[in-house]
Amino acid sequence: MQTPEILSPVGGEEQLIAAVRCGANAVYLGGQNFNARRNAANFAETDLTKAVSYCHARGVKVYVTVNTIVLDAELSALEEEADRIAQSGADAVIIQDIAVLRLFQQRYPTLKRFASTQTAVHNVDGARFLESVGFDNIVLARELSLEEIATICASVSIQKEAFIHGAHCMSVSGACYLSAMLGGRSGNRGLCAQPCRLNWTSGDHPYALSLKDMSLLPHLQELAKAGVNSFKIEGRMKRPEYVAAATAACKLALEGKPYDAESLRAVFSRSGFTDGYLAARRDGQMFGYRTKEDVTGADGVLGSLAALYRNETPLVPVDLHFKLDETHATLTVSDGAHSITTEGGAPERAIHRALDKENAKKNLEKTGGTPFFVRSFTAEITDGYTMPASALNAMRREALDALLELRGQPQPHKREDYEITAPARYLSQREKPALWARFYQKDQIACTDSFEKIILPAEEIDAELIAALGDQLIAQLPTVLFPEDEPAFDVKLEALASQGLSAVWANNIYGINLGKRLGLTVHGGYGLNCTNTEAVRFYETQDLASLTLSFELSMNAIKSLGGTISRGIVSYGSLPLMQLRNCPIKASIGCADCGQNGALTDRMHVRFPVECDHYRTVALLNSVPLDIAERNMRGLDHQILYFTRETPQEISAVTERFIAGEKTDEPHTTGLYYRPLL
């Protein structure tokens, strides 16, 4: 079993030094644009090249994040960013948007492509899909148990990465729109404002959307045996002392040695740590928030943690060969791939004591202050000659400095002839987009003659409904479906297909693989986060029947997209803002007191309902429905009325109003369609 790499977060130059000197095998950092931590210092073009050189000289890999969703207006800037990253010689790019994958695949095929946590890989079908489209590495969702991790790892041959320390998002990554919808700052665009860390309540229980940080250091050996190849530490926004503490602790834990757990907790935690997801122990003990003691706890450990990365760490083994004869002296230093030879001054006849191998070795092995250590030393020394120690030291310094520079020389990736072509704007031939309806439960279904398509969670569908609605019916796949529930859901969906179900609506990439595997027509949902023409073109190659575009797009951006696939938007409904595996209501007051009518309350005393599915996940819904009935949506093929808790009577009223194009008098939002997204 190969030892997994330690992958450390880097938000700036000092964090980079801390990570490398404390034992990281690889680091991940943001370039100038398109990274999910836009408020970190990050690395501009020249700084990025220097960072890559610094790391490569010390045997450390560099993965650059390009892990946000991209707009059509930014595709040219994306190409420029890709060129900068490739010129730096970075080892891989970390990607969320499928458009970014397409660009790097075609333009820089030698640059490895890693799937971001924002792709929400949480089951076997999702992992297989990303492997099939060209990713070299996937990062597994934080919500997975150890058994589920092992199941996914066994299903694909590409590299598998798992978070082992750092912050827990409350929502499954990539499926959180809370910050975007409440304040216009999108997590999918790298500007999450973390409203979940404010005081949301479940009954009398505070901070109901704030989880403790994870720390899985006691479980690294188990994770390695499960098939994880890379241990990822969260924290590109954290201080360098945190990076040092987490990296050093991970290195010791991986070696089976004791680490300073108290300093790790003191430098940053939220009421301690949790391993609840890994242990499949999803309960109230996973929740926590930053207390005053947590904030002040770092003061006592910052000095000792800073000392961890004050000096160079000997990371790179070298072989030395020293040769001295009557006329000259040479020192050859080799790391196995590179070799440097330096010459010293002319040797002198020894008057008292000639230079021997042991004395030469004593001087030449002094590599302190460099990232090198001597693995082997050989010498050829002619008897009767000597050199001053200062000359030997100068040879060593010159050779090691030259080797360090040589190891850090940029190795740009070769560019292939590929350009993103300007999109030809798509325009539906319909006068007005057709109405589609999504219902939460089958007993809500109303106005069937008004809808071109009816979307219903697969768990609500039976043979009778399939017979009644035929091809009008589309099964909504769970947005998240963890491995413990995959087999049962497979059986359910196969049975529905055998009864005549023809199509599914997928809000995660796993659904594309699942639908195709069962021979079903796949409609792409809003959860695919499709925001640009390149992504549209990709989904066309996957033979999707239609796309529901991201509700983080503006209406102008929506109507400017190219491609040929049929597309639509959600135009009504209490939008799902989060996907939760650990329901805060269940963890606090219990399911019995919820009765599928629960809600969380924010600090302004506004209620946000929750919607349960049949597979132990929960959607946090917006407090008011999206409603743009009176707006011009010409150019789209369909619009979806996304019904959640409405009664059949309320559904009829909304449907009639949308047919008439009349504005609602009820509290509502127009979402992000008519306001800028940061």
C-alpha positions as CSV (number, residue, x, y, z in Angstrom):
1,M,0.0,0.0,0.0
2,Q,1.4,3.3,-1.1
3,T,1.6,6.0,1.6
4,P,-1.0,8.7,1.0
5,E,0.2,12.2,0.3
6,I,-0.4,15.1,2.7
7,L,-2.1,17.9,0.8
8,S,-2.0,21.2,2.7
9,P,-3.8,24.5,2.1
10,V,-2.0,27.6,1.1
11,G,-3.5,31.1,1.0
12,G,-0.3,33.1,0.8
13,E,3.5,33.0,0.9
14,E,3.9,32.4,4.6
15,Q,1.4,29.6,4.5
16,L,3.3,28.1,1.6
17,I,6.5,28.0,3.6
18,A,4.8,26.6,6.7
19,A,3.2,23.8,4.6
20,V,6.4,22.8,2.9
21,R,8.6,22.9,5.9
22,C,6.2,21.0,8.1
23,G,5.9,18.0,5.8
24,A,3.4,18.6,3.0
25,N,3.8,16.4,0.0
26,A,1.6,18.7,-2.0
27,V,-0.1,22.0,-1.6
28,Y,-3.2,23.6,-3.1
29,L,-3.5,27.3,-3.8
30,G,-5.4,29.8,-5.8
31,G,-4.2,31.7,-8.8
32,Q,-5.3,35.2,-9.7
33,N,-8.9,34.4,-10.6
34,F,-11.6,31.6,-10.6
35,N,-10.7,30.1,-7.2
36,A,-13.1,29.3,-4.4
37,R,-11.3,31.5,-1.8
38,R,-11.2,34.8,-3.6
39,N,-10.6,36.6,-0.3
40,A,-7.4,34.8,0.4
41,A,-4.1,36.5,-0.6
42,N,-3.7,34.0,-3.5
43,F,-0.9,34.1,-6.1
44,A,-0.7,36.4,-9.2
45,E,1.3,35.3,-12.2
46,T,4.9,35.9,-11.1
47,D,4.1,34.9,-7.6
48,L,2.5,31.6,-8.8
49,T,5.6,30.7,-10.8
50,K,7.8,31.5,-7.8
51,A,5.6,29.4,-5.6
52,V,5.8,26.4,-8.0
53,S,9.5,26.8,-8.3
54,Y,9.9,26.9,-4.5
55,C,7.8,23.7,-4.1
56,H,9.3,21.8,-6.9
57,A,12.8,22.5,-5.7
58,R,11.8,20.9,-2.4
59,G,10.0,17.9,-3.9
60,V,6.5,19.2,-3.2
61,K,3.7,19.2,-5.8
62,V,1.4,22.2,-6.5
63,Y,-2.3,22.0,-7.4
64,V,-3.9,25.3,-8.5
65,T,-7.6,25.8,-7.8
66,V,-9.8,26.9,-10.7
67,N,-12.8,25.8,-8.8
68,T,-15.6,28.2,-9.4
69,I,-18.5,28.3,-11.8
70,V,-17.7,30.5,-14.8
71,L,-19.9,32.9,-16.8
72,D,-19.7,33.3,-20.6
73,A,-18.4,36.9,-20.1
74,E,-15.4,35.3,-18.3
75,L,-14.4,32.6,-20.8
76,S,-11.7,34.8,-22.3
77,A,-10.2,35.5,-18.9
78,L,-10.4,31.8,-18.1
79,E,-8.2,31.0,-21.1
80,E,-5.7,33.6,-19.9
81,E,-5.7,32.1,-16.4
82,A,-5.2,28.6,-17.9
83,D,-2.2,29.9,-19.8
84,R,-0.7,31.4,-16.7
85,I,-1.1,28.2,-14.7
86,A,0.3,26.1,-17.5
87,Q,3.4,28.4,-17.8
88,S,4.1,28.1,-14.1
89,G,4.6,24.3,-14.4
90,A,2.0,23.5,-11.8
91,D,1.2,19.8,-11.4
92,A,-2.6,19.9,-11.5
93,V,-5.6,22.1,-11.6
94,I,-8.6,21.6,-9.2
95,I,-11.9,22.1,-11.1
96,Q,-15.6,22.5,-10.4
97,D,-17.0,23.8,-13.7
98,I,-17.1,21.3,-16.5
99,A,-16.2,24.1,-18.9
100,V,-12.8,24.4,-17.1
101,L,-12.3,20.6,-17.6
102,R,-13.0,21.0,-21.3
103,L,-10.5,23.8,-21.7
104,F,-7.6,22.1,-19.9
105,Q,-8.3,18.7,-21.6
106,Q,-8.0,20.2,-25.0
107,R,-5.4,23.0,-24.5
108,Y,-3.1,21.5,-21.9
109,P,-3.6,17.7,-21.8
110,T,-0.4,17.1,-19.8
111,L,-1.7,19.1,-16.8
112,K,-3.6,16.8,-14.5
113,R,-7.2,17.6,-13.8
114,F,-8.6,17.1,-10.2
115,A,-12.3,17.3,-9.4
116,S,-13.1,19.9,-6.7
117,T,-15.1,19.1,-3.6
118,Q,-17.7,21.4,-5.3
119,T,-18.5,18.6,-7.8
120,A,-20.1,16.8,-4.8
121,V,-18.8,13.2,-5.4
122,H,-20.6,11.2,-2.8
123,N,-21.4,7.9,-4.5
124,V,-20.2,5.3,-7.0
125,D,-22.1,6.6,-10.0
126,G,-20.7,10.1,-9.4
127,A,-17.1,8.8,-9.1
128,R,-17.5,6.7,-12.3
129,F,-18.9,9.6,-14.2
130,L,-16.0,11.9,-13.4
131,E,-13.5,9.2,-14.2
132,S,-15.2,8.6,-17.6
133,V,-15.1,12.3,-18.7
134,G,-11.4,12.7,-18.0
135,F,-10.7,13.6,-14.3
136,D,-7.5,12.2,-12.9
137,N,-8.5,12.6,-9.2
138,I,-11.7,13.0,-7.2
139,V,-12.2,14.4,-3.7
140,L,-14.7,12.5,-1.7
141,A,-17.6,14.3,0.0
142,R,-17.0,15.1,3.7
143,E,-20.3,13.5,4.6
144,L,-19.2,9.9,3.8
145,S,-18.7,7.2,6.3
146,L,-15.5,5.1,6.3
147,E,-17.5,2.1,4.8
148,E,-18.9,4.4,2.1
149,I,-15.4,5.8,1.3
150,A,-14.1,2.2,0.8
151,T,-17.1,1.4,-1.5
152,I,-16.4,4.4,-3.7
153,C,-12.6,3.9,-3.7
154,A,-13.0,0.3,-4.9
155,S,-15.2,1.4,-7.8
156,V,-12.7,3.6,-9.7
157,S,-9.1,3.4,-10.6
158,I,-8.2,7.2,-10.5
159,Q,-6.8,8.9,-7.4
160,K,-9.0,9.4,-4.4
161,E,-8.7,12.3,-2.0
162,A,-10.4,12.9,1.3
163,F,-10.5,15.8,3.7
164,I,-9.1,14.8,7.1
165,H,-9.0,18.1,9.0
166,G,-10.7,21.5,8.9
167,A,-14.0,23.1,8.5
168,H,-17.2,21.2,7.8
169,C,-19.7,23.0,5.5
170,M,-23.2,22.3,6.7
171,S,-24.4,21.6,3.2
172,V,-23.0,19.2,0.7
173,S,-20.5,21.2,-1.3
174,G,-21.6,22.6,-4.6
175,A,-25.3,22.3,-3.5
176,C,-25.3,25.4,-1.2
177,Y,-26.9,28.5,-2.4
178,L,-27.6,30.1,1.0
179,S,-25.0,32.9,0.8
180,A,-25.8,33.6,-2.9
181,M,-29.6,33.9,-2.3
182,L,-29.4,35.8,1.0
183,G,-26.7,38.3,0.1
184,G,-25.6,37.8,-3.5
185,R,-22.2,36.3,-2.5
186,S,-22.0,32.9,-4.0
187,G,-20.0,30.0,-2.6
188,N,-19.9,28.6,-6.1
189,R,-18.1,31.8,-7.1
190,G,-15.6,31.8,-4.2
191,L,-17.3,34.5,-2.1
192,C,-19.3,32.5,0.5
193,A,-20.2,34.9,3.4
194,Q,-20.8,31.9,5.7
195,P,-24.3,32.9,6.9
196,C,-24.6,29.4,8.2
197,R,-22.2,30.3,11.0
198,L,-24.7,32.9,12.4
199,N,-27.2,31.9,15.0
200,W,-29.8,29.8,13.3
201,T,-32.1,28.0,15.8
202,S,-34.0,24.7,15.8
203,G,-36.5,25.2,18.6
204,D,-34.4,26.4,21.5
205,H,-31.2,24.9,20.1
206,P,-28.7,27.6,18.9
207,Y,-26.3,27.5,15.9
208,A,-28.3,24.9,14.2
209,L,-26.3,25.2,10.9
210,S,-22.8,25.2,12.4
211,L,-20.8,22.0,12.6
212,K,-17.6,21.5,14.5
213,D,-14.5,21.2,12.4
214,M,-13.6,17.7,11.4
215,S,-10.4,16.0,12.6
216,L,-9.8,12.5,11.3
217,L,-6.1,12.2,12.3
218,P,-6.7,9.1,14.5
219,H,-8.2,7.4,11.5
220,L,-5.6,7.9,8.8
221,Q,-4.5,4.3,8.7
222,E,-8.1,3.2,8.2
223,L,-8.6,5.7,5.5
224,A,-5.4,4.5,3.7
225,K,-6.6,0.9,3.9
226,A,-10.0,2.1,2.5
227,G,-8.2,3.3,-0.6
228,V,-7.7,7.0,0.0
229,N,-4.5,8.3,-1.8
230,S,-4.4,11.9,-0.6
231,F,-5.2,13.4,2.8
232,K,-6.4,16.9,2.3
233,I,-6.4,19.6,5.0
234,E,-8.9,22.4,4.7
235,G,-8.0,26.0,5.4
236,R,-6.8,28.4,2.6
237,M,-8.2,31.3,4.7
238,K,-6.4,30.3,7.8
239,R,-3.2,31.7,9.3
240,P,0.2,30.1,8.7
241,E,0.5,28.7,12.3
242,Y,-2.7,26.7,11.6
243,V,-1.2,25.3,8.4
244,A,1.9,24.4,10.3
245,A,0.1,22.7,13.1
246,A,-2.3,20.7,10.9
247,T,0.4,19.6,8.5
248,A,2.9,18.6,11.2
249,A,0.2,16.7,13.1
250,C,-0.9,14.9,10.0
251,K,2.6,13.8,9.2
252,L,3.1,12.4,12.7
253,A,-0.2,10.7,12.7
254,L,0.5,9.1,9.3
255,E,3.8,7.8,10.7
256,G,1.9,6.3,13.7
257,K,3.6,8.8,16.1
258,P,1.9,11.0,18.8
259,Y,1.0,14.5,17.8
260,D,0.1,17.7,19.7
261,A,-3.7,17.5,19.7
262,E,-4.0,20.3,22.2
263,S,-2.1,22.8,20.0
264,L,-4.1,21.7,17.0
265,R,-7.3,22.4,18.9
266,A,-6.1,25.7,20.3
267,V,-5.0,27.2,17.0
268,F,-8.5,26.8,15.5
269,S,-11.6,24.8,16.5
270,R,-15.3,25.2,17.0
271,S,-16.0,23.8,20.4
272,G,-13.7,20.9,19.6
273,F,-13.6,18.5,16.7
274,T,-15.8,15.8,15.3
275,D,-15.5,12.6,13.3
276,G,-19.2,12.0,13.2
277,Y,-19.6,11.5,9.5
278,L,-16.7,9.1,9.2
279,A,-18.1,7.1,12.1
280,A,-21.7,7.2,10.7
281,R,-22.6,8.9,13.9
282,R,-24.8,11.8,12.7
283,D,-26.2,13.5,15.8
284,G,-26.2,16.7,17.9
285,Q,-22.6,16.1,19.1
286,M,-21.4,17.2,15.6
287,F,-22.6,20.7,16.1
288,G,-20.5,23.5,17.5
289,Y,-19.5,27.2,17.1
290,R,-16.6,29.5,17.9
291,T,-16.7,30.4,21.6
292,K,-14.7,33.1,23.3
293,E,-12.3,30.4,24.6
294,D,-11.8,29.1,21.1
295,V,-10.9,32.6,19.8
296,T,-8.4,33.3,22.6
297,G,-7.0,29.8,22.8
298,A,-4.6,30.4,19.9
299,D,-2.7,33.1,21.7
300,G,-0.8,30.6,23.8
301,V,0.4,28.4,21.0
302,L,1.2,30.8,18.1
303,G,4.9,31.2,19.1
304,S,5.6,27.5,19.3
305,L,3.8,26.8,16.1
306,A,5.7,29.5,14.2
307,A,8.9,27.8,15.3
308,L,7.9,24.7,13.4
309,Y,8.6,26.4,10.1
310,R,11.2,29.0,11.0
311,N,14.0,27.0,9.3
312,E,14.4,24.9,6.2
313,T,13.6,21.2,6.7
314,P,15.8,18.5,5.1
315,L,13.4,17.1,2.5
316,V,15.5,16.1,-0.5
317,P,18.0,13.3,-0.4
318,V,21.3,13.8,-2.3
319,D,24.3,11.8,-3.2
320,L,27.7,13.4,-2.9
321,H,30.9,12.4,-4.7
322,F,34.1,14.2,-3.9
323,K,37.2,13.9,-6.0
324,L,40.6,15.4,-5.2
325,D,43.9,14.8,-7.0
326,E,47.1,16.7,-7.6
327,T,45.6,19.4,-9.7
328,H,42.0,20.0,-8.8
329,A,39.0,19.1,-6.6
330,T,35.4,18.5,-7.7
331,L,32.1,17.9,-5.9
332,T,29.2,16.3,-7.7
333,V,25.8,16.5,-6.1
334,S,22.9,14.4,-7.5
335,D,19.3,13.9,-6.5
336,G,18.8,11.0,-8.9
337,A,17.3,13.2,-11.6
338,H,19.7,16.2,-11.7
339,S,23.4,16.4,-11.2
340,I,25.6,19.4,-10.5
341,T,29.5,19.4,-10.4
342,T,31.5,22.3,-8.9
343,E,35.2,22.8,-8.8
344,G,37.3,24.1,-5.9
345,G,40.7,25.7,-5.9
346,A,43.9,23.9,-6.5
347,P,44.8,21.3,-3.8
348,E,47.9,21.9,-1.6
349,R,50.6,19.5,-0.5
350,A,49.8,18.4,3.0
351,I,52.5,19.6,5.5
352,H,51.0,18.0,8.7
353,R,47.8,16.1,7.9
354,A,46.5,15.1,4.5
355,L,42.7,15.3,3.7
356,D,41.0,11.9,4.1
357,K,37.5,10.7,3.3
358,E,36.2,11.2,6.9
359,N,37.4,14.8,7.2
360,A,36.1,15.6,3.7
361,K,32.7,14.0,4.6
362,K,32.5,15.9,7.9
363,N,32.7,19.3,6.0
364,L,30.7,18.4,2.9
365,E,27.7,16.8,4.8
366,K,26.8,20.0,6.5
367,T,23.6,20.8,4.7
368,G,21.9,22.8,7.4
369,G,19.9,25.8,6.2
370,T,19.1,24.0,3.0
371,P,16.3,21.5,2.1
372,F,18.8,18.8,1.4
373,F,20.2,15.9,3.4
374,V,23.0,13.6,2.4
375,R,21.9,10.1,1.5
376,S,25.4,8.8,0.5
377,F,28.9,10.0,0.3
378,T,31.7,8.7,-1.8
379,A,35.2,10.0,-2.4
380,E,38.4,9.6,-4.5
381,I,41.2,11.3,-2.7
382,T,44.9,11.3,-3.8
383,D,47.1,10.8,-0.8
384,G,49.3,13.6,0.5
385,Y,47.0,16.5,-0.5
386,T,44.6,18.8,1.4
387,M,42.2,21.7,1.1
388,P,41.1,24.2,3.7
389,A,37.6,23.7,5.3
390,S,36.5,27.0,3.9
391,A,37.1,25.8,0.3
392,L,35.2,22.6,0.9
393,N,32.3,24.5,2.4
394,A,32.3,26.9,-0.5
395,M,32.1,24.0,-3.0
396,R,29.2,22.5,-1.0
397,R,27.2,25.7,-0.9
398,E,27.8,26.4,-4.6
399,A,26.7,22.9,-5.6
400,L,23.6,22.8,-3.4
401,D,22.5,26.3,-4.5
402,A,22.9,25.4,-8.1
403,L,21.0,22.1,-7.6
404,L,18.2,23.9,-5.8
405,E,17.9,26.4,-8.7
406,L,17.9,23.6,-11.2
407,R,15.2,21.7,-9.5
408,G,13.0,24.8,-9.3
409,Q,13.3,25.6,-13.0
410,P,9.8,26.1,-14.5
411,Q,8.6,23.3,-16.7
412,P,5.7,24.8,-18.7
413,H,3.1,22.5,-20.1
414,K,2.9,22.4,-23.9
415,R,-0.1,24.2,-25.4
416,E,-2.2,22.5,-28.0
417,D,-4.2,24.4,-30.6
418,Y,-7.5,24.9,-28.9
419,E,-9.6,28.1,-28.5
420,I,-13.0,28.5,-26.9
421,T,-15.3,29.7,-29.7
422,A,-17.7,32.5,-29.2
423,P,-21.2,31.2,-28.6
424,A,-24.0,31.6,-31.1
425,R,-27.0,32.7,-29.0
426,Y,-29.7,30.1,-28.5
427,L,-33.2,31.2,-29.1
428,S,-36.2,28.9,-28.5
429,Q,-38.8,28.8,-31.3
430,R,-41.6,28.9,-28.7
431,E,-43.5,32.1,-28.1
432,K,-43.5,31.3,-24.4
433,P,-41.7,28.6,-22.4
434,A,-43.8,25.6,-21.7
435,L,-44.9,25.0,-18.1
436,W,-43.3,22.1,-16.2
437,A,-44.2,21.3,-12.6
438,R,-42.2,19.7,-9.8
439,F,-44.3,18.3,-7.0
440,Y,-43.0,17.1,-3.6
441,Q,-45.7,14.5,-3.1
442,K,-48.0,12.7,-5.5
443,D,-51.2,13.8,-3.7
444,Q,-50.3,17.4,-4.6
445,I,-50.6,16.8,-8.3
446,A,-53.0,19.1,-9.9
447,C,-53.6,20.9,-13.3
448,T,-52.0,18.1,-15.2
449,D,-53.3,19.4,-18.5
450,S,-51.5,22.7,-17.9
451,F,-48.0,21.1,-17.7
452,E,-45.9,19.7,-20.5
453,K,-43.9,17.7,-18.0
454,I,-44.5,16.7,-14.4
455,I,-41.4,16.0,-12.2
456,L,-41.9,13.9,-9.0
457,P,-39.4,12.4,-6.6
458,A,-38.9,8.8,-7.7
459,E,-40.0,7.6,-4.2
460,E,-43.5,9.0,-4.9
461,I,-43.9,7.2,-8.2
462,D,-45.8,3.9,-8.7
463,A,-47.0,1.9,-11.7
464,E,-50.5,3.5,-11.6
465,L,-49.0,7.0,-11.9
466,I,-46.7,5.9,-14.7
467,A,-49.7,4.5,-16.6
468,A,-51.7,7.7,-16.1
469,L,-49.0,10.2,-17.1
470,G,-46.8,8.2,-19.5
471,D,-44.0,10.2,-21.0
472,Q,-45.3,13.4,-19.3
473,L,-43.8,12.0,-16.0
474,I,-40.1,12.6,-15.1
475,A,-38.6,11.0,-11.9
476,Q,-36.6,13.4,-9.8
477,L,-33.5,11.7,-8.5
478,P,-32.3,12.5,-5.0
479,T,-29.9,15.5,-5.2
480,V,-27.6,13.5,-2.9
481,L,-27.7,9.7,-2.7
482,F,-25.1,8.2,-0.4
483,P,-23.7,4.6,-0.9
484,E,-25.6,3.2,2.0
485,D,-28.8,3.9,0.0
486,E,-27.6,3.4,-3.6
487,P,-28.4,-0.3,-3.9
488,A,-32.0,0.1,-2.6
489,F,-32.6,3.1,-4.9
490,D,-31.1,1.2,-7.9
491,V,-33.7,-1.5,-7.3
492,K,-36.5,1.1,-7.0
493,L,-35.5,2.9,-10.2
494,E,-35.1,-0.3,-12.2
495,A,-38.5,-1.4,-11.1
496,L,-40.0,1.9,-12.2
497,A,-38.2,1.6,-15.6
498,S,-39.6,-1.9,-16.1
499,Q,-43.1,-0.4,-15.4
500,G,-42.7,2.2,-18.2
501,L,-40.9,5.2,-16.6
502,S,-38.9,6.8,-19.3
503,A,-37.0,9.8,-17.9
504,V,-35.2,11.2,-14.9
505,W,-34.2,14.7,-13.7
506,A,-30.7,14.8,-12.3
507,N,-29.4,17.5,-10.0
508,N,-26.0,15.9,-9.5
509,I,-23.6,14.4,-12.0
510,Y,-24.2,10.9,-10.6
511,G,-27.7,11.0,-12.1
512,I,-26.3,11.2,-15.6
513,N,-24.4,8.0,-15.1
514,L,-27.3,6.3,-13.3
515,G,-29.9,7.3,-15.9
516,K,-27.7,6.2,-18.8
517,R,-26.9,2.9,-17.1
518,L,-30.6,2.1,-16.8
519,G,-31.4,3.3,-20.4
520,L,-33.5,6.3,-19.2
521,T,-33.7,9.7,-20.8
522,V,-31.8,12.2,-18.6
523,H,-32.9,15.8,-18.1
524,G,-30.2,18.0,-16.4
525,G,-31.4,19.9,-13.3
526,Y,-30.4,23.2,-11.7
527,G,-28.0,21.3,-9.4
528,L,-25.6,20.7,-12.3
529,N,-24.7,24.4,-11.9
530,C,-24.6,25.1,-15.6
531,T,-23.7,28.7,-16.1
532,N,-21.9,29.0,-19.5
533,T,-22.0,27.9,-23.1
534,E,-19.0,25.5,-22.8
535,A,-20.8,23.6,-20.1
536,V,-24.0,23.5,-22.2
537,R,-21.9,22.1,-25.1
538,F,-20.5,19.4,-22.7
539,Y,-23.9,18.3,-21.6
540,E,-25.0,18.1,-25.2
541,T,-22.2,15.5,-25.7
542,Q,-23.7,13.5,-22.8
543,D,-27.0,13.3,-24.7
544,L,-29.1,15.1,-22.1
545,A,-32.6,15.8,-23.3
546,S,-32.8,19.2,-21.6
547,L,-31.0,21.5,-19.1
548,T,-32.5,23.5,-16.3
549,L,-30.0,26.3,-15.9
550,S,-28.5,27.5,-12.6
551,F,-30.7,29.9,-10.7
552,E,-27.5,31.8,-9.8
553,L,-27.5,33.2,-13.4
554,S,-28.9,36.5,-14.3
555,M,-31.7,36.6,-16.9
556,N,-29.5,38.5,-19.3
557,A,-26.8,35.8,-19.0
558,I,-29.4,33.0,-19.4
559,K,-30.7,34.5,-22.7
560,S,-27.1,35.0,-24.0
561,L,-26.1,31.4,-23.7
562,G,-25.3,29.4,-26.9
563,G,-25.6,25.7,-27.6
564,T,-28.4,23.7,-29.1
565,I,-29.9,21.8,-26.2
566,S,-33.4,22.5,-25.0
567,R,-33.2,24.6,-21.8
568,G,-35.3,26.2,-19.1
569,I,-35.2,27.7,-15.6
570,V,-37.0,27.4,-12.3
571,S,-39.5,30.3,-12.3
572,Y,-41.4,29.6,-9.1
573,G,-40.9,27.9,-5.8
574,S,-39.1,27.9,-2.4
575,L,-35.7,27.1,-3.7
576,P,-33.5,24.4,-2.0
577,L,-30.7,26.4,-0.5
578,M,-28.8,23.6,1.2
579,Q,-28.6,19.8,1.1
580,L,-28.0,18.4,4.6
581,R,-27.0,14.9,5.7
582,N,-27.2,15.7,9.4
583,C,-30.6,17.2,9.9
584,P,-30.4,19.9,12.6
585,I,-34.0,19.3,13.6
586,K,-33.6,15.6,14.0
587,A,-30.3,16.2,15.9
588,S,-32.0,18.7,18.3
589,I,-35.7,18.1,18.9
590,G,-36.1,14.8,16.9
591,C,-38.3,13.8,14.0
592,A,-41.4,13.1,16.1
593,D,-41.7,16.8,16.9
594,C,-41.1,17.9,13.4
595,G,-43.8,15.9,11.5
596,Q,-42.3,16.9,8.2
597,N,-43.3,20.4,8.9
598,G,-40.1,21.7,10.5
599,A,-38.2,24.8,9.9
600,L,-35.1,26.6,11.1
601,T,-35.2,30.3,12.2
602,D,-32.5,32.8,11.4
603,R,-31.3,35.6,13.7
604,M,-34.0,37.9,12.2
605,H,-36.7,35.4,13.3
606,V,-37.5,34.4,9.7
607,R,-38.5,30.7,9.2
608,F,-36.8,28.6,6.6
609,P,-38.7,25.3,6.0
610,V,-37.0,21.9,5.6
611,E,-37.9,19.2,3.1
612,C,-37.1,15.6,3.9
613,D,-36.6,12.9,1.3
614,H,-36.7,9.1,1.7
615,Y,-33.0,8.7,1.9
616,R,-32.2,10.6,5.1
617,T,-31.2,13.9,3.6
618,V,-32.8,17.2,4.0
619,A,-33.2,20.3,1.9
620,L,-33.3,23.7,3.6
621,L,-35.7,25.8,1.6
622,N,-35.9,29.5,1.1
623,S,-38.2,31.4,3.4
624,V,-40.2,32.9,0.5
625,P,-40.9,31.5,-3.0
626,L,-39.2,32.7,-6.1
627,D,-41.9,34.1,-8.4
628,I,-41.3,35.8,-11.8
629,A,-44.7,35.0,-13.4
630,E,-45.0,38.5,-15.0
631,R,-41.5,38.5,-16.4
632,N,-40.6,38.0,-20.1
633,M,-39.0,34.5,-20.4
634,R,-39.1,34.3,-24.2
635,G,-36.1,32.5,-25.5
636,L,-36.5,29.5,-23.1
637,D,-38.1,26.2,-23.8
638,H,-39.6,25.6,-20.4
639,Q,-40.0,27.0,-17.0
640,I,-40.5,24.9,-13.8
641,L,-42.9,25.6,-11.1
642,Y,-41.2,24.0,-8.1
643,F,-43.9,23.1,-5.6
644,T,-42.9,22.0,-2.1
645,R,-45.6,22.5,0.6
646,E,-48.4,24.0,-1.4
647,T,-51.8,22.5,-1.3
648,P,-53.6,21.5,-4.6
649,Q,-55.7,24.6,-4.3
650,E,-52.6,26.8,-4.0
651,I,-51.0,25.0,-6.8
652,S,-54.0,25.7,-9.1
653,A,-53.9,29.4,-8.2
654,V,-50.2,29.7,-8.9
655,T,-50.5,27.8,-12.2
656,E,-53.4,30.0,-13.4
657,R,-51.4,33.1,-12.6
658,F,-48.4,31.9,-14.5
659,I,-50.5,31.1,-17.5
660,A,-51.9,34.6,-17.3
661,G,-48.5,36.2,-16.6
662,E,-49.8,38.0,-13.6
663,K,-47.6,39.3,-10.7
664,T,-48.2,37.9,-7.3
665,D,-49.3,40.0,-4.3
666,E,-47.8,37.6,-1.8
667,P,-44.3,37.9,-0.3
668,H,-41.8,36.6,-2.8
669,T,-38.3,37.0,-4.3
670,T,-37.1,37.3,-7.9
671,G,-33.9,35.5,-6.8
672,L,-30.7,36.3,-8.6
673,Y,-32.3,36.7,-12.0
674,Y,-32.4,40.4,-11.8
675,R,-29.6,41.4,-9.4
676,P,-25.9,41.0,-9.8
677,L,-24.1,37.9,-8.4
678,L,-20.7,38.6,-6.9
